[in-house]
């Protein structure tokens, strides 16, 4: 009788922690329910500073969700990959997200695009979630945010991309950075390849390791200096990116841009959109066990096209770094 009573008390205390965060039918609800109403996200949220191509839609089943769609759909597909990796790990940090094609004939009100169909990601909108810091989260969520962010290559971890819901749980959004090919050591800021697109052939001779410890520096650069230095690699692909870099550098305390020329490719040290380099001293056992089970087949499923071999190889590299860091802890 005593043991039974102890067991019941344990269940009462444990159930909130064991409760599933998202419902089993979340993906089906997002995929199947027609859109009832919509508004641009920057009109619905006063503090939204992201793209005006994000829509806040209300589905006929009552759910609200964010539809992300650009002329170039890669960013929206990265959101789906971010959710699927989070779901596999069981960390429950990323709201349910599906790939969905909207059609003009079934759209309520004015159709906001030129073409008659629009591919994008549809992500469950977490009501009442607000921007937060890692310090405002539980130990488990803090650690898993760092682990998931590093594993996926989500280097764009500024304050608007980490939220806390009304129950105090973390909400991670915006995984577009995972599409950039990057070189990174755990606990440091990454170097992002510039001067290539998702279709640019890979150039990796493998003869020399990446020279993390030997970057060059642009100090307090203006647009002219950035163009003069980077144009041979970057300007032909994305000239406006250099103008964006000038604006971002203004927010750096030391106004320095580290860069590396390696394997006939430009790599820029990204510190301008990151609050900190990913790192944790706590490695949740369940999360690390799932990471241990990741193999090349799983990575292929996590990162389908437009991700390519370099993305998958660096994903496995980051996975191995996490396992090494967490060993024995």
C-alpha positions in Angstrom: 0.0 0.0 0.0 2.8 2.4 0.9 4.7 1.6 -2.3 1.6 2.2 -4.3 1.0 5.6 -2.7 4.6 6.6 -3.4 4.3 5.5 -7.0 1.1 7.6 -7.4 2.8 10.6 -5.9 5.7 10.1 -8.3 3.3 10.1 -11.3 1.6 13.3 -10.1 4.9 15.0 -9.9 6.4 13.6 -13.1 3.4 14.0 -15.4 3.9 17.7 -16.2 7.6 17.1 -17.1 6.6 14.1 -19.2 3.7 15.8 -21.0 4.1 16.0 -24.7 4.4 19.6 -25.8 2.9 19.4 -29.3 -0.2 17.3 -30.1 0.2 14.2 -32.2 -2.0 15.6 -35.0 -0.1 19.0 -35.2 1.5 18.2 -38.6 -1.8 16.9 -40.1 -3.6 20.0 -38.9 -1.1 22.3 -40.5 -1.0 20.3 -43.7 -4.7 19.7 -44.3 -6.7 22.6 -42.9 -7.6 25.4 -45.5 -6.6 28.9 -44.8 -9.4 31.0 -43.4 -7.7 34.4 -43.0 -4.3 36.0 -43.2 -2.2 39.1 -42.5 1.4 40.1 -43.0 3.3 39.2 -39.9 4.9 42.6 -39.6 1.4 44.1 -39.4 0.2 41.6 -36.8 3.2 41.9 -34.5 4.5 45.4 -33.5 8.0 44.2 -32.7 8.5 42.0 -35.8 11.7 43.0 -37.6 11.9 40.2 -40.1 10.9 39.9 -43.8 7.6 41.2 -45.0 7.2 37.9 -46.8 6.1 36.1 -43.6 2.3 35.7 -43.3 0.3 35.0 -40.1 -2.5 32.7 -41.3 -5.5 31.5 -39.4 -6.6 28.0 -40.5 -10.2 26.8 -40.5 -9.5 24.5 -37.6 -8.7 27.5 -35.5 -4.9 27.1 -35.4 -2.7 30.1 -36.3 0.6 29.5 -38.1 3.4 31.4 -39.8 3.7 30.9 -43.6 7.2 31.7 -44.7 7.7 31.9 -48.5 10.3 33.7 -50.6 10.9 33.9 -54.3 13.8 31.6 -53.4 12.2 28.9 -51.3 15.4 27.6 -49.6 14.9 29.6 -46.4 11.5 28.2 -45.8 12.7 24.6 -46.4 15.4 25.1 -43.8 12.6 25.7 -41.2 11.2 22.2 -42.0 14.6 20.6 -41.6 15.1 22.4 -38.3 11.8 21.1 -37.0 12.5 17.5 -38.1 16.0 17.4 -36.4 14.5 18.9 -33.2 11.7 16.3 -33.4 14.2 13.5 -33.8 16.2 14.6 -30.8 13.0 14.9 -28.7 14.0 18.4 -27.5 10.7 20.0 -28.4 12.1 23.4 -29.0 10.9 24.1 -32.6 7.1 24.4 -33.3 5.6 21.8 -35.6 6.5 22.8 -39.2 5.5 21.4 -42.6 6.3 22.1 -46.2 3.1 23.3 -47.9 2.1 24.7 -51.3 -0.7 27.3 -51.2 -2.9 27.7 -54.3 -4.6 30.9 -55.5 -7.9 29.2 -56.1 -8.2 28.2 -52.4 -6.8 31.4 -50.9 -9.1 33.8 -49.0 -9.0 37.4 -50.1 -6.3 39.0 -52.2 -3.6 36.6 -53.4 -0.2 38.2 -52.4 2.0 36.6 -55.1 2.3 36.7 -58.9 2.3 32.9 -59.6 -0.8 30.8 -59.0 0.9 28.5 -56.5 3.4 29.2 -53.7 5.7 26.8 -51.9 6.7 27.6 -48.3 6.9 26.4 -44.7 4.0 26.6 -42.4 4.9 26.7 -38.7 2.6 26.6 -35.8 2.3 30.0 -34.2 3.1 29.8 -30.4 0.6 32.2 -28.8 2.0 34.5 -26.2 5.7 33.7 -26.9 8.1 36.5 -26.3 11.8 37.1 -27.0 14.0 35.8 -24.2 17.5 35.2 -23.2 19.1 31.8 -22.3 19.2 32.9 -18.6 15.4 33.0 -18.6 15.1 29.3 -19.5 15.4 26.0 -17.6 18.8 24.2 -17.4 17.5 21.5 -19.8 16.2 24.0 -22.4 19.3 26.2 -22.2 21.5 23.2 -22.9 19.4 21.8 -25.7 19.2 25.2 -27.4 23.0 25.4 -27.5 23.2 21.8 -28.8 20.5 22.0 -31.4 21.8 25.4 -32.6 25.3 24.2 -33.1 24.3 20.8 -34.6 22.1 22.5 -37.3 24.5 25.4 -38.0 21.9 27.9 -36.9 24.4 30.7 -36.4 21.8 33.5 -36.6 20.9 33.3 -32.9 20.1 37.0 -32.2 17.4 37.9 -29.7 14.4 37.7 -32.0 15.0 34.1 -32.8 14.8 32.7 -29.3 11.4 33.0 -27.6 9.8 31.7 -24.4 6.2 30.6 -24.2 3.7 31.2 -21.5 4.7 27.9 -19.7 8.4 29.0 -19.7 9.5 26.7 -22.4 12.0 27.8 -25.1 10.9 28.3 -28.7 13.6 28.3 -31.4 12.8 29.8 -34.9 14.7 30.7 -38.0 17.0 28.0 -39.3 17.9 29.7 -42.6 21.5 30.0 -41.5 21.9 26.2 -41.8 21.9 26.6 -45.6 25.2 28.4 -45.5 28.2 26.2 -45.9 30.3 26.9 -42.8 33.4 25.8 -40.9 33.2 26.0 -37.1 34.9 24.8 -34.0 32.6 24.1 -31.0 32.6 27.2 -28.7 33.7 29.6 -31.4 32.0 31.7 -34.1 31.7 30.1 -37.5 33.3 31.1 -40.8 30.7 31.2 -43.5 31.5 30.6 -47.1 30.8 33.6 -49.3 31.1 33.9 -53.1 29.0 30.9 -53.8 25.4 30.0 -54.1 23.6 26.7 -53.3 24.4 25.6 -56.9 28.1 26.6 -56.8 30.3 23.5 -57.3 32.2 22.5 -54.2 35.9 23.2 -54.3 37.7 21.3 -51.5 41.1 19.9 -52.3 41.6 18.4 -48.9 45.3 19.1 -49.0 45.4 21.6 -46.1 43.1 21.8 -43.0 41.0 24.9 -42.6 43.2 27.6 -41.0 40.9 28.7 -38.1 43.8 30.3 -36.2 45.1 32.5 -39.0 42.3 34.8 -40.1 43.0 38.2 -41.7 41.1 41.2 -40.3 39.3 44.2 -41.8 39.2 46.8 -39.1 36.4 49.5 -39.2 35.8 48.9 -42.9 33.6 51.0 -45.1 31.8 49.8 -48.2 34.7 50.7 -50.5 37.2 48.7 -48.5 34.9 45.7 -48.3 34.2 45.8 -52.0 37.9 46.1 -52.8 38.8 43.1 -50.6 35.9 40.8 -51.2 34.6 41.6 -54.7 36.7 38.9 -56.6 34.9 36.2 -54.6 31.6 37.7 -53.4 30.6 40.5 -55.8 29.7 38.3 -58.8 27.2 36.3 -56.8 25.7 38.7 -54.2 26.9 42.3 -54.4 24.2 43.6 -52.1 25.5 41.3 -49.4 28.5 43.5 -48.9 26.3 46.5 -48.3 24.4 44.5 -45.7 27.8 43.5 -44.1 28.7 47.2 -43.6 25.4 47.8 -41.7 26.0 44.8 -39.5 29.5 45.7 -38.7 28.3 48.9 -37.1 26.9 46.9 -34.3 30.2 45.2 -33.4 32.1 46.7 -30.5 35.5 46.3 -32.2 34.1 46.7 -35.8 36.4 43.9 -37.0 35.6 41.4 -39.8 37.8 38.3 -39.7 38.1 36.4 -43.0 40.0 33.6 -44.5 40.9 32.7 -48.1 41.1 29.0 -48.3 40.8 26.6 -51.2 40.2 29.5 -53.5 37.1 30.5 -51.5 36.2 33.4 -49.2 35.1 32.6 -45.7 33.9 35.4 -43.3 33.8 35.1 -39.6 30.2 35.6 -38.5 29.8 37.5 -35.2 27.4 40.2 -36.3 24.2 38.2 -36.1 25.1 36.0 -33.1 24.8 36.9 -29.5 27.4 34.2 -28.6 29.2 31.2 -29.9 27.3 28.0 -29.1 28.5 26.1 -26.0 27.2 24.3 -22.9 28.7 22.5 -19.9 25.6 20.4 -19.5 24.8 17.6 -22.0 21.3 16.0 -21.4 21.7 12.2 -21.6 18.7 11.7 -23.8 19.7 14.3 -26.3 23.3 13.0 -26.6 22.1 9.4 -27.0 20.0 10.5 -30.0 23.0 12.4 -31.4 25.1 9.3 -31.0 22.6 7.4 -33.2 22.8 9.9 -36.1 24.5 8.4 -39.2 24.9 9.4 -42.8 21.5 8.0 -43.8 19.7 10.0 -41.2 21.6 13.2 -42.2 20.5 12.6 -45.8 16.9 12.5 -44.6 17.4 15.6 -42.4 19.1 17.6 -45.2 17.5 16.9 -48.6 18.0 19.1 -51.6 18.8 22.0 -51.7 21.3 20.9 -49.0 24.3 19.3 -50.6 27.3 17.1 -49.7 29.3 19.9 -48.0 26.3 20.7 -45.7 25.9 17.0 -44.7 29.6 16.6 -44.1 29.8 19.6 -41.9 26.7 18.5 -40.0 28.4 15.2 -39.2 31.6 17.1 -38.2 29.5 19.2 -35.7 27.8 16.1 -34.5 31.2 14.5 -33.8 32.4 17.7 -32.0 29.4 17.6 -29.7 30.0 13.9 -28.8 33.6 14.6 -28.0 32.7 17.6 -25.8 30.0 15.7 -24.0 32.0 12.5 -23.4 32.4 11.7 -19.8 30.2 14.5 -18.5 
